Amino acid sequence: MKVCKSHFGVVLFIGLLFSACNPTNVMAQNVPDGLEFTIQGNSVIITGYAGIPQTLVIPNRIQGSPVTRIEGAFNRVYNRLTSVTIPNTVVFIGDNAFRNNRLTTVTIPNSVVAIGANAFQGNQLTNVTIPVINIGRHAFANNQLTSVTIGVNVEFIADYAFSNNLLTSVTIGANVRIECCCAFGNGFTDAYNGTAGTYTRPDVNSRTWTRR
């Protein structure tokens, strides 16, 4: 009987030691239920979310590898997201990633280089600061944005990127290439000639933007 207890104690100790030292088991505990991903090489690509909670925190690492891309759709009918936290390891947010959710705020980390087409279209965002280099077509269309800050690193904004919002204030850096006259609202490109500043208009129907 004493021998059996001794063997059991050894087995239990080894099992606990293996569990504590197994990085896969430890990392898996930090992955939200329903978060779908694939690992390519040394990086993780988020491919979707099928969880129930409407608040999602995407981890910066999964199974020891950094999360670098978000390419799946997060707009399934039964889980419209109201909040999402994007880690500062992400460099690319793909087409349609957060389209047609219920996001009211989003923080885009400085690590992000590009935002794909329709990525945040159809949410409830009221203001946003964007540090990326490229902003895709309709990326922030159909929200409730009243102001937007375009970071100094932004080089290109695709057509209709901010269409159908409530914009009356745009802060933008110098020499940003804007693909379409309707990227921010009618008349904006007539006022913006590559000069950095904050451009405002009296109301959403006005075509007259002035630089402060």
C-alpha positions in Angstrom: 0.0 0.0 0.0 2.8 2.4 0.8 4.5 1.5 -2.5 1.3 2.4 -4.4 1.1 5.8 -2.7 4.7 6.5 -3.5 4.2 5.6 -7.2 1.0 7.7 -7.3 2.9 10.7 -5.8 5.7 10.4 -8.4 3.2 10.1 -11.3 1.2 13.1 -10.0 4.3 15.2 -9.6 5.5 14.4 -13.1 2.1 15.2 -14.5 1.9 18.5 -12.8 5.4 19.4 -13.9 4.7 18.5 -17.5 1.5 20.6 -17.5 3.3 23.6 -16.0 6.1 23.3 -18.5 4.0 22.7 -21.6 3.7 26.1 -23.4 0.9 24.9 -25.6 -1.4 24.2 -22.7 -0.5 27.4 -20.9 -0.9 29.6 -24.0 -4.3 27.9 -25.0 -5.8 29.3 -21.7 -5.3 32.8 -23.0 -7.2 32.3 -26.3 -10.9 33.5 -26.1 -13.5 30.8 -26.8 -14.5 30.9 -30.4 -11.4 32.8 -31.7 -10.4 31.0 -34.9 -6.8 31.2 -36.1 -4.1 29.5 -38.2 -0.4 29.4 -37.7 1.9 30.1 -40.6 5.6 29.9 -40.0 6.3 31.9 -36.9 3.2 34.0 -36.9 -0.5 33.7 -36.2 -3.4 34.8 -38.5 -6.8 35.4 -37.0 -9.4 33.9 -39.3 -12.7 34.5 -37.5 -14.6 34.6 -34.3 -17.6 32.3 -33.4 -17.8 33.2 -29.7 -20.8 34.5 -27.7 -19.3 37.5 -25.8 -19.6 40.8 -27.6 -16.4 42.1 -26.1 -13.2 40.5 -27.6 -9.6 40.9 -26.5 -7.3 39.4 -29.1 -4.1 38.1 -27.5 -0.7 39.2 -28.8 0.6 35.7 -28.8 -1.0 32.3 -29.4 1.0 29.1 -28.7 4.1 31.1 -28.5 3.8 32.9 -31.8 2.9 36.6 -32.4 -0.5 37.5 -33.8 0.3 39.5 -36.9 -2.7 39.5 -39.2 -6.5 39.7 -38.9 -8.1 38.3 -42.0 -11.3 36.7 -41.0 -14.8 38.1 -40.7 -16.2 39.0 -37.3 -19.7 39.8 -38.3 -21.7 36.7 -37.7 -25.4 37.4 -37.0 -25.4 36.0 -33.4 -22.3 37.9 -32.1 -22.2 41.5 -33.2 -19.0 42.9 -31.4 -19.4 46.0 -29.3 -15.7 46.2 -28.3 -12.5 44.7 -29.7 -8.9 45.1 -28.5 -6.2 44.7 -31.2 -2.7 43.8 -30.0 0.3 45.9 -31.0 1.8 42.9 -32.8 -0.8 43.1 -35.6 0.5 44.6 -38.9 -2.5 44.0 -41.2 -6.3 44.2 -40.8 -7.9 42.5 -43.8 -10.9 43.2 -46.0 -14.3 43.0 -44.2 -12.6 42.1 -40.9 -15.0 44.0 -38.5 -17.6 45.0 -41.0 -21.2 45.3 -39.8 -20.6 45.0 -36.1 -21.6 47.4 -33.3 -18.2 48.9 -32.4 -18.5 52.3 -30.9 -14.7 52.8 -30.3 -11.6 51.1 -31.6 -7.9 51.6 -30.9 -5.7 50.8 -33.9 -2.1 50.2 -32.7 0.9 51.8 -34.3 2.1 48.4 -35.5 -0.6 48.3 -38.1 0.6 49.1 -41.6 -2.5 48.6 -43.7 -6.3 48.4 -43.3 -8.2 46.5 -46.0 -11.4 47.4 -47.8 -14.6 47.6 -45.7 -12.6 46.6 -42.6 -14.7 48.7 -40.2 -17.6 49.6 -42.4 -21.1 49.6 -40.9 -20.3 50.1 -37.2 -21.1 52.8 -34.8 -17.7 54.6 -34.5 -17.9 58.3 -33.6 -14.2 59.1 -33.7 -11.0 57.3 -34.7 -7.2 57.9 -34.9 -5.5 56.0 -37.7 -1.7 55.5 -37.6 -1.4 53.2 -40.6 0.2 53.8 -44.0 -2.6 52.6 -46.3 -6.4 52.8 -45.7 -8.5 50.7 -48.0 -11.7 51.4 -49.9 -14.8 51.9 -47.7 -12.6 51.0 -44.7 -14.6 53.3 -42.3 -17.7 54.0 -44.4 -21.2 54.0 -42.9 -20.3 54.8 -39.3 -21.2 57.8 -37.1 -17.8 59.5 -37.3 -17.8 63.2 -36.5 -14.0 63.6 -36.5 -11.1 61.6 -37.7 -7.3 62.0 -37.1 -5.1 60.7 -39.9 -1.7 59.9 -38.5 1.6 61.3 -39.8 2.5 57.9 -41.3 -0.5 57.7 -43.6 0.4 57.9 -47.2 -2.7 56.7 -49.1 -6.4 56.8 -48.6 -8.6 54.8 -51.0 -11.9 56.0 -52.5 -14.9 56.3 -50.2 -12.8 55.3 -47.2 -14.9 57.6 -44.9 -18.1 58.0 -46.9 -21.5 58.2 -45.3 -20.4 59.5 -41.9 -21.1 62.7 -40.0 -17.7 64.3 -40.5 -17.1 67.9 -39.7 -13.5 67.7 -38.6 -10.5 66.0 -40.3 -6.9 66.2 -39.0 -4.5 65.1 -41.6 -0.8 65.2 -42.3 1.1 66.6 -45.4 1.1 65.1 -48.9 -1.4 62.3 -48.3 -2.6 60.8 -51.6 -6.4 60.7 -51.6 -7.8 58.5 -54.4 -11.3 59.9 -54.6 -13.0 63.2 -54.0 -15.5 61.5 -51.8 -13.1 59.9 -49.4 -14.2 62.3 -46.6 -17.1 64.1 -48.0 -17.9 66.4 -50.9 -15.5 69.3 -51.2 -12.7 68.0 -49.0 -10.1 67.5 -51.7 -10.8 71.0 -53.0 -9.6 72.4 -49.7 -6.8 69.9 -49.0 -3.8 70.6 -51.3 -1.3 68.5 -49.3 -1.0 70.9 -46.5 -1.2 69.4 -43.0 -3.8 70.7 -40.6 -7.2 70.3 -39.2 -10.0 70.9 -41.7 -13.5 71.7 -40.6 -16.9 72.5 -42.1 -20.0 73.9 -40.4 -22.2 70.9 -40.9 -22.3 67.5 -42.7 -24.1 68.9 -45.7 -21.6 71.7 -46.4 -19.1 71.5 -49.2 -16.9 74.2 -47.7 -13.9 73.0 -45.7 -11.5 75.4 -44.1 -8.1 74.7 -42.6 -7.5 75.9 -39.1 
